[in-house]
């Protein structure tokens, strides 16, 4: 597991890649200089505690926003595979990072896919993970009850025992 190096309360690096943490400014965009991450230091400290003994290898996240989570978690935990699903259009700077950085080979992004589209989500999971159980499912998408419930019904049964 790589270390997070905090430059300030909102900015950190992992494996030489810079991340800016903001919970409330959706106008920020990932660019060639840094990734935007909709998680704060406290949340990342919680992830560090939860995964200290057993870093996740297979992660599925709903709601990747500007690509900060896939980039951070893939570098931080040296994942086998990170699959991100988001309703938004592609994020050019994030996609370029995935094309040019070695960790990008382990990241798959599915844009313009709703977390409520059960058949599409099941298709993505089968294509990317096959029968392999997931270590972590993160739902950081719509935050609406019905949508979150649908994600839970589809994805959470695929977690390995003791998965999160």
N, C-alpha and C positions, 0 to 999 in steps of 0.2 A: 504494500500500500504506500503510495506516494504521500508526501507531506504537503499540507496547505501552508503557504507562507503568507501571512497577513501583512499588507503594506499600510492599511488603515482599517477602520471599522467596516468599510464598504468595498475595499479592493484587496484582492489576493491573487497569488499565482500558484499554479500546480504544474510541475514539469516545464516551467518556463512560459506557460500560457497564462495570460492575464484575464481575470474575471472581475466584473463590477456588480455588486449586489444591490438590488433595489426592490423593495416590496410594493412600491406604489407608483412608480413612473413608467407607464407603459409606452411612453414616447421614445424611450431609449432604444437604440438599435445596435446589434452586434455589428462590428466592422473589423477591419484587418488588424486593429490594435487591441481590442478586448471583446470578450463575450459578455452579454447581459444575462444576469442570473436573477430570477425572481424568488430568491431565497436569501435570508440574511445570515449573519455569522452564527447566531444562536441555533438556527435550524441546521446549519452545516456542522456545528459542534455536536448536535444531537446525532446526526448521521455518523459522525466519527465514533461516537460512543457505541452506538448500536452495532456498527460493523467492525469494531476494533479486532475482535477475535476471528471473524469470518467474513471477509470482504465479499460482496456479491459478484458473481460472474455473468449472470444472465438477467438483464433488467429490461422491463417494458414500462415506458412512461407515456401517459396521456397528457398532452399539454406541454410541448417543448418550447413554446414561445419563440425566442431568438436563438435557440440551440445551446444555451448556457449549461443546462443540466446534462445533456448527452456528452458534451465536451468535457465538463468537469468530472462527472462520475467515471467516464471511460478512462481518463488520465489518472484520476485519483485511485481507482480500484483496479486498474488494468483488467477491465472486463473481457470476457470472451465475446459477448455481443450485447449491444445496447440498441433497442428498437424504440423509436419515438414516433408518436402519432399526434398530429395537430390539425385543427380545422383551417388554419391559416395557410396562405400561399407560401411557397418556398422562401427560405432565408439565404440569400445569395452568399453572404460572407461565411455563414456556417457551412453551406454546401461546398464552398471553395476550400475551407479548412479540411473537410472530410476527404476531398479529392487529393489534397497535397500533404497532409500530415499522416504519418504511419498509423496513428490510432484510428483514423477515419475508416480504415478497412473493417473495423469492428462495429461501426455505427451505421444503422439504417434508419432513414427518415421517411415517413409517409405523411405527406401534406394533403390538405383539403379532404381529410377523412374525419368524419364525426365519430366521437366516442360512442354514439348511440347506434351506429351502423353495425349491428351484430354480425351479419354475414361477412362484411369487409374486414372487421377486426378478427374474426375467426380465421379468415383466409390469410391475413398477415401473420398471425401467430403460427399457423401451420407451416407457412412458407419459411419463416425465419427461425422457428424453434423446433419444428417437428414435434416429436413426442417428449422432448427434453423439458423437464419442469423448470419453472422460473424461480429465481432467487428473490426478486423484488418486483412488485408492481406499484408504480407511483401514479396516482390520479391527481394531477394538478391542472385539469382542463377547465370545464365550465363552472364547477363548484355549485351546480344545481342538483338538487336531490335526485330527480328522475334520471338524469344523465349519469350521475355518480353511481346510482344503483345499477344501471345497465352495465357500466364498466365492471362493477363488482361481480355481477352475475356471470359475465363472460370471462373475465381475466383471472379473478382471484382463485377459482377452483384449479387453476393451472400452476399454482405455487407449489413448490416442493414442501415436504414437511419441515416445519420451523422457518419457512419462507416469510417474507415480510411484505 
